[in-house]
Amino acid sequence: MSMFDRQGIPMSLLQSNTSQLDFYDALTPLLSFSLVRAEIGKQSFGMHRLVQLSMRTWLEADKQLSKWIKESIRALTAAFPSGDYKTWADCQVLLPYAIEAISYITGDKDDMLNQAEIALSTGWYLYRTGEYKPAEKVMRMLVEARQKVLGAEHPDTLTSVSQLGSVLERQGKYKEAEAMHRRALEGLEKALGAEHPDTLTSVSQLGSVLESQGKYEEAEAMHRRDLEGLEKALGAEHPDTLTSVSQLGSVLESQGKYEEAEAMQRRALEGREKVLGAEHPDTLTSVSQLGSVLERQGKYEEAEAMHRRDLEGLEKALGAEHLDTLTSVSQLGSVLERQGKYEEAEAMH
């Protein structure tokens, strides 16, 4: 317990492979002497900072501190979820312990790789929930750890570089993001080949940051290459393929190719509703993007319905203050303005 953040430590982190009976046999005297305290119906535990400090000092004097740091890293590696949408509640609970586990410096290669795994899931969770600055910090730690242990040209390192590029793009740091994506793509083409799914993901991410900078023709070429490769490798209904469809639709819209863009966004939305469900954030992204291309064509009523659906879903999934939710509010305001509904549009903006 003394290796973790000292409050709200979940039982799942402490029990490990120990039986429940042995776990409570160990826990009972600690509770009796008030060295630790039970929280939330004995499903989590905490300890006073002086108890934690004393324990760490004793372990260091007894030359056991590094052993238990390693154990805490292993426990977090096993416990921290993927960071995908369905795991967000668990990620939020474990986030303070993950940040602490990543911060330890052990010098051991296995520990560093485990820390990289924690950083990957933690960074992805922070990225998906709109916490871009913390996500960037974690992703930079991930890249550094993998470069040290695996080397700069290892596929896992290059994938991390690409993920860092995506976090930078969300913050408007387009030049650095583009440099990251180009480095990752060049390395992955050499290491895995041009048609590997990880390479194609890198192609897509480079296309995205090019689009953000107005380099539409090159971005379109990247997204078409990505889509063609993913349809062959993963099939037309795979979530990654559908993401590629959506991204191609976006860059087509940016160039005024509205009919083809609408067809792409309808395909992406229909596929995501089947594969991910109507309330998944990626599905809602498709709802919003379809609303956008409908608005560009003057189909305001259908566009408004899409943006309202998107906003309602994002408020439930991400909360009212998430950047994606606020973008949806703005988009709804825009389509209301187009229809002369000025008071509601002003309120939205």
C-alpha positions as CSV (number, residue, x, y, z in Angstrom):
1,M,0.0,0.0,0.0
2,S,2.8,2.4,0.8
3,M,4.0,2.3,-2.9
4,F,0.7,3.7,-4.2
5,D,-1.1,7.0,-3.8
6,R,-2.3,6.8,-0.3
7,Q,-6.0,7.4,-0.7
8,G,-8.7,5.2,-2.1
9,I,-6.5,2.2,-3.0
10,P,-8.7,-0.4,-4.7
11,M,-8.8,-3.9,-3.3
12,S,-8.0,-5.2,-6.7
13,L,-4.6,-3.6,-6.6
14,L,-3.7,-5.1,-3.2
15,Q,-5.2,-8.6,-3.4
16,S,-3.2,-9.8,-6.5
17,N,-3.0,-13.6,-6.4
18,T,-3.7,-13.8,-2.6
19,S,-6.8,-15.6,-1.5
20,Q,-9.5,-13.5,0.1
21,L,-9.0,-15.3,3.4
22,D,-5.3,-14.6,3.5
23,F,-5.9,-11.0,2.3
24,Y,-8.3,-10.3,5.2
25,D,-5.9,-12.1,7.7
26,A,-3.2,-9.6,6.7
27,L,-5.5,-6.7,6.6
28,T,-7.3,-7.2,10.0
29,P,-4.3,-6.2,12.3
30,L,-3.5,-3.2,10.1
31,L,-7.1,-2.0,10.6
32,S,-7.1,-2.8,14.3
33,F,-4.0,-0.7,14.9
34,S,-5.4,2.1,12.6
35,L,-2.3,1.9,10.4
36,V,-4.7,1.7,7.5
37,R,-8.4,2.6,7.1
38,A,-11.2,1.0,5.1
39,E,-13.1,3.2,2.6
40,I,-16.3,2.7,0.5
41,G,-17.5,-0.5,2.2
42,K,-14.0,-2.1,2.5
43,Q,-13.7,-2.0,-1.3
44,S,-10.8,0.5,-1.1
45,F,-8.3,1.5,1.6
46,G,-6.2,4.5,2.6
47,M,-3.3,5.3,5.0
48,H,-2.0,8.4,6.7
49,R,0.9,10.1,5.0
50,L,3.1,9.7,8.1
51,V,2.4,5.9,8.1
52,Q,3.3,5.8,4.4
53,L,6.5,7.8,4.9
54,S,7.5,5.6,7.8
55,M,6.9,2.4,5.9
56,R,8.9,3.6,2.9
57,T,11.8,4.7,5.1
58,W,11.8,1.4,6.9
59,L,11.7,-0.6,3.6
60,E,14.6,1.5,2.2
61,A,16.6,0.9,5.4
62,D,15.9,-2.8,5.1
63,K,16.8,-2.8,1.3
64,Q,13.4,-3.8,0.3
65,L,12.1,-0.6,-1.3
66,S,13.1,-1.4,-4.9
67,K,11.4,-4.8,-4.6
68,W,8.1,-3.3,-3.6
69,I,8.3,-0.6,-6.2
70,K,8.7,-3.3,-8.8
71,E,5.6,-5.1,-7.3
72,S,3.6,-1.9,-7.5
73,I,4.5,-1.5,-11.2
74,R,3.6,-5.1,-12.0
75,A,0.3,-4.7,-10.2
76,L,-0.6,-1.6,-12.2
77,T,0.5,-3.1,-15.4
78,A,-2.0,-6.0,-14.8
79,A,-4.8,-3.8,-13.5
80,F,-4.9,-0.7,-15.6
81,P,-7.5,-1.1,-18.4
82,S,-7.0,-0.4,-22.1
83,G,-8.2,3.2,-21.9
84,D,-11.0,2.6,-24.4
85,Y,-14.5,4.1,-23.8
86,K,-16.0,1.2,-21.9
87,T,-13.1,1.2,-19.4
88,W,-13.2,4.9,-18.5
89,A,-14.8,4.5,-15.0
90,D,-12.0,2.0,-14.0
91,C,-9.3,4.2,-15.5
92,Q,-10.5,7.2,-13.5
93,V,-10.2,5.2,-10.3
94,L,-6.7,3.9,-11.1
95,L,-5.3,7.1,-12.6
96,P,-3.5,8.4,-9.5
97,Y,-1.7,5.1,-9.0
98,A,-0.8,4.8,-12.6
99,I,0.8,8.3,-12.6
100,E,2.8,7.3,-9.5
101,A,3.9,4.0,-11.0
102,I,5.1,5.7,-14.2
103,S,7.2,8.2,-12.2
104,Y,9.4,5.6,-10.4
105,I,13.0,5.3,-11.7
106,T,14.2,1.7,-11.4
107,G,16.8,1.3,-14.2
108,D,15.4,-2.2,-14.8
109,K,14.4,-2.9,-18.4
110,D,11.4,-5.1,-17.5
111,D,10.1,-2.4,-15.2
112,M,10.6,0.2,-17.9
113,L,8.6,-1.8,-20.4
114,N,5.9,-2.4,-17.8
115,Q,5.8,1.4,-17.1
116,A,5.5,1.9,-20.9
117,E,2.5,-0.3,-21.0
118,I,0.9,1.7,-18.1
119,A,1.8,4.9,-19.9
120,L,0.2,3.7,-23.2
121,S,-3.2,2.9,-21.6
122,T,-3.1,6.0,-19.3
123,G,-2.1,8.3,-22.2
124,W,-4.9,6.9,-24.4
125,Y,-7.5,7.4,-21.6
126,L,-6.3,11.0,-21.1
127,Y,-6.4,11.7,-24.8
128,R,-9.9,10.3,-25.3
129,T,-11.2,12.3,-22.4
130,G,-9.8,15.5,-23.6
131,E,-6.9,15.9,-21.1
132,Y,-4.4,16.7,-23.7
133,K,-1.6,18.3,-21.7
134,P,-1.4,15.4,-19.2
135,A,-1.7,13.0,-22.1
136,E,1.3,14.7,-23.9
137,K,3.4,14.4,-20.7
138,V,2.6,10.7,-20.4
139,M,3.1,10.0,-24.1
140,R,6.5,11.6,-24.0
141,M,7.5,9.3,-21.1
142,L,6.2,6.4,-23.1
143,V,8.3,7.3,-26.1
144,E,11.4,7.9,-24.0
145,A,11.0,4.6,-22.2
146,R,10.6,2.5,-25.3
147,Q,13.5,4.3,-27.1
148,K,15.8,3.4,-24.2
149,V,14.8,-0.3,-24.0
150,L,13.7,-1.2,-27.5
151,G,15.5,1.3,-29.7
152,A,14.3,4.2,-31.8
153,E,13.4,2.0,-34.8
154,H,11.4,-0.7,-33.0
155,P,7.7,-0.8,-34.1
156,D,6.4,-0.3,-30.6
157,T,8.6,2.8,-30.3
158,L,7.4,4.1,-33.6
159,T,3.7,3.5,-32.7
160,S,4.3,5.5,-29.6
161,V,5.8,8.3,-31.6
162,S,2.7,8.3,-33.8
163,Q,0.4,8.4,-30.7
164,L,2.4,11.4,-29.4
165,G,1.8,13.1,-32.7
166,S,-1.9,12.7,-32.3
167,V,-1.9,14.3,-28.9
168,L,0.2,17.2,-30.3
169,E,-2.2,17.6,-33.2
170,R,-5.2,18.0,-30.8
171,Q,-3.3,20.9,-29.1
172,G,-2.7,22.7,-32.5
173,K,1.0,21.8,-32.5
174,Y,0.8,20.8,-36.1
175,K,4.4,21.1,-37.3
176,E,5.7,18.9,-34.5
177,A,2.8,16.5,-34.9
178,E,3.5,16.2,-38.6
179,A,7.2,15.5,-38.0
180,M,6.2,12.8,-35.5
181,H,3.8,11.1,-37.9
182,R,6.3,11.3,-40.8
183,R,9.0,9.7,-38.6
184,A,6.6,7.0,-37.5
185,L,5.4,6.2,-41.0
186,E,8.9,6.0,-42.5
187,G,10.0,3.7,-39.7
188,L,7.0,1.4,-39.8
189,E,7.1,1.0,-43.6
190,K,10.7,-0.2,-43.2
191,A,10.0,-2.4,-40.1
192,L,6.5,-3.9,-41.0
193,G,5.8,-3.1,-44.6
194,A,3.5,-0.7,-46.4
195,E,0.3,-2.8,-45.9
196,H,0.6,-3.6,-42.2
197,P,-2.4,-2.3,-40.2
198,D,0.0,-0.4,-37.9
199,T,1.6,1.3,-40.9
200,L,-1.8,2.1,-42.3
201,T,-2.8,3.7,-38.9
202,S,0.3,5.9,-39.2
203,V,-0.8,6.8,-42.8
204,S,-4.2,7.9,-41.5
205,Q,-2.7,9.9,-38.6
206,L,-0.4,11.8,-41.0
207,G,-3.4,12.4,-43.3
208,S,-5.3,13.9,-40.3
209,V,-2.5,16.4,-39.4
210,L,-2.1,17.4,-43.0
211,E,-5.8,18.1,-43.3
212,S,-5.6,20.3,-40.1
213,Q,-3.0,22.4,-42.0
214,G,-5.0,22.7,-45.1
215,K,-2.9,20.3,-47.2
216,Y,-6.0,18.7,-48.5
217,E,-4.7,16.9,-51.6
218,E,-1.9,15.1,-49.8
219,A,-4.3,14.4,-46.9
220,E,-6.9,12.9,-49.3
221,A,-4.2,10.7,-50.9
222,M,-3.2,9.4,-47.4
223,H,-6.7,8.6,-46.4
224,R,-7.5,6.8,-49.6
225,R,-4.3,4.7,-49.2
226,D,-5.3,4.0,-45.7
227,L,-8.9,3.0,-46.5
228,E,-7.9,0.7,-49.4
229,G,-5.3,-1.1,-47.2
230,L,-7.6,-1.5,-44.3
231,E,-10.5,-2.9,-46.4
232,K,-8.1,-5.6,-47.6
233,A,-6.4,-6.3,-44.2
234,L,-9.3,-5.9,-41.8
235,G,-12.5,-5.9,-43.8
236,A,-15.1,-3.2,-44.6
237,E,-16.9,-3.3,-41.2
238,H,-13.9,-3.2,-38.9
239,P,-13.9,-0.1,-36.5
240,D,-10.5,1.0,-37.9
241,T,-11.8,0.8,-41.5
242,L,-14.9,2.8,-40.5
243,T,-12.6,5.5,-38.9
244,S,-10.8,5.7,-42.2
245,V,-14.0,6.1,-44.1
246,S,-15.0,8.9,-41.8
247,Q,-11.7,10.7,-42.1
248,L,-11.8,10.5,-45.9
249,G,-15.3,12.0,-45.8
250,S,-14.0,14.8,-43.7
251,V,-11.2,15.8,-46.1
252,L,-13.5,15.5,-49.1
253,E,-15.9,17.9,-47.4
254,S,-13.0,20.3,-46.8
255,Q,-12.5,20.4,-50.6
256,G,-16.1,20.9,-51.4
257,K,-16.8,17.3,-52.7
258,Y,-20.0,17.2,-50.7
259,E,-21.9,14.3,-52.3
260,E,-19.0,11.9,-52.0
261,A,-18.3,13.2,-48.5
262,E,-21.9,12.6,-47.5
263,A,-21.8,9.1,-48.8
264,M,-18.7,8.3,-46.8
265,Q,-20.1,9.8,-43.6
266,R,-23.4,7.8,-44.0
267,R,-21.4,4.6,-44.5
268,A,-19.3,5.4,-41.4
269,L,-22.3,6.1,-39.3
270,E,-24.2,3.1,-40.4
271,G,-21.2,0.8,-39.8
272,R,-20.4,2.3,-36.4
273,E,-24.0,2.0,-35.2
274,K,-23.8,-1.7,-36.0
275,V,-20.3,-2.4,-34.6
276,L,-20.0,0.0,-31.7
277,G,-23.6,1.0,-30.8
278,A,-25.5,4.3,-31.1
279,E,-24.0,6.0,-28.0
280,H,-20.3,5.3,-28.5
281,P,-18.2,8.5,-28.9
282,D,-16.9,7.3,-32.3
283,T,-20.5,6.8,-33.5
284,L,-21.3,10.3,-32.3
285,T,-18.3,11.7,-34.2
286,S,-19.9,10.2,-37.3
287,V,-23.3,11.8,-36.4
288,S,-21.6,15.2,-36.1
289,Q,-19.6,14.8,-39.3
290,L,-22.7,13.8,-41.3
291,G,-24.5,16.8,-39.8
292,S,-21.6,19.1,-40.9
293,V,-21.7,17.9,-44.6
294,L,-25.5,18.1,-44.6
295,E,-25.3,21.7,-43.4
296,R,-22.8,22.5,-46.2
297,Q,-25.4,21.4,-48.7
298,G,-28.2,23.4,-47.2
299,K,-30.0,20.4,-45.7
300,Y,-30.5,22.3,-42.5
301,E,-33.3,20.4,-40.8
302,E,-31.5,17.0,-41.1
303,A,-28.3,18.7,-40.1
304,E,-29.9,20.2,-37.0
305,A,-31.3,16.8,-36.0
306,M,-27.8,15.2,-36.3
307,H,-26.1,17.9,-34.2
308,R,-28.8,17.7,-31.5
309,R,-28.3,13.9,-31.3
310,D,-24.6,14.4,-31.2
311,L,-24.8,16.9,-28.4
312,E,-27.1,14.9,-26.3
313,G,-24.9,11.8,-26.6
314,L,-21.7,13.6,-25.9
315,E,-23.1,15.3,-22.8
316,K,-23.9,11.8,-21.4
317,A,-20.7,10.1,-22.5
318,L,-18.1,12.9,-22.0
319,G,-19.8,15.5,-19.9
320,A,-20.8,19.1,-20.6
321,E,-17.3,20.6,-20.4
322,H,-15.4,18.2,-22.7
323,L,-13.9,19.9,-25.7
324,D,-15.8,17.6,-28.1
325,T,-19.0,18.5,-26.4
326,L,-18.4,22.2,-26.7
327,T,-17.5,21.8,-30.3
328,S,-20.9,20.1,-30.8
329,V,-22.6,23.0,-29.0
330,S,-20.9,25.4,-31.4
331,Q,-21.9,23.3,-34.5
332,L,-25.5,23.2,-33.4
333,G,-25.4,27.0,-32.9
334,S,-24.1,27.4,-36.4
335,V,-26.9,25.3,-38.1
336,L,-29.5,27.1,-36.0
337,E,-28.2,30.5,-37.2
338,R,-28.4,29.3,-40.8
339,Q,-32.1,28.8,-40.3
340,G,-32.7,32.2,-38.7
341,K,-33.2,30.8,-35.2
342,Y,-31.0,33.5,-33.8
343,E,-31.9,33.6,-30.1
344,E,-31.2,29.9,-29.6
345,A,-28.1,30.1,-31.8
346,E,-26.7,33.0,-29.7
347,A,-27.4,31.0,-26.5
348,M,-25.5,28.0,-27.9
349,H,-22.5,30.1,-28.9
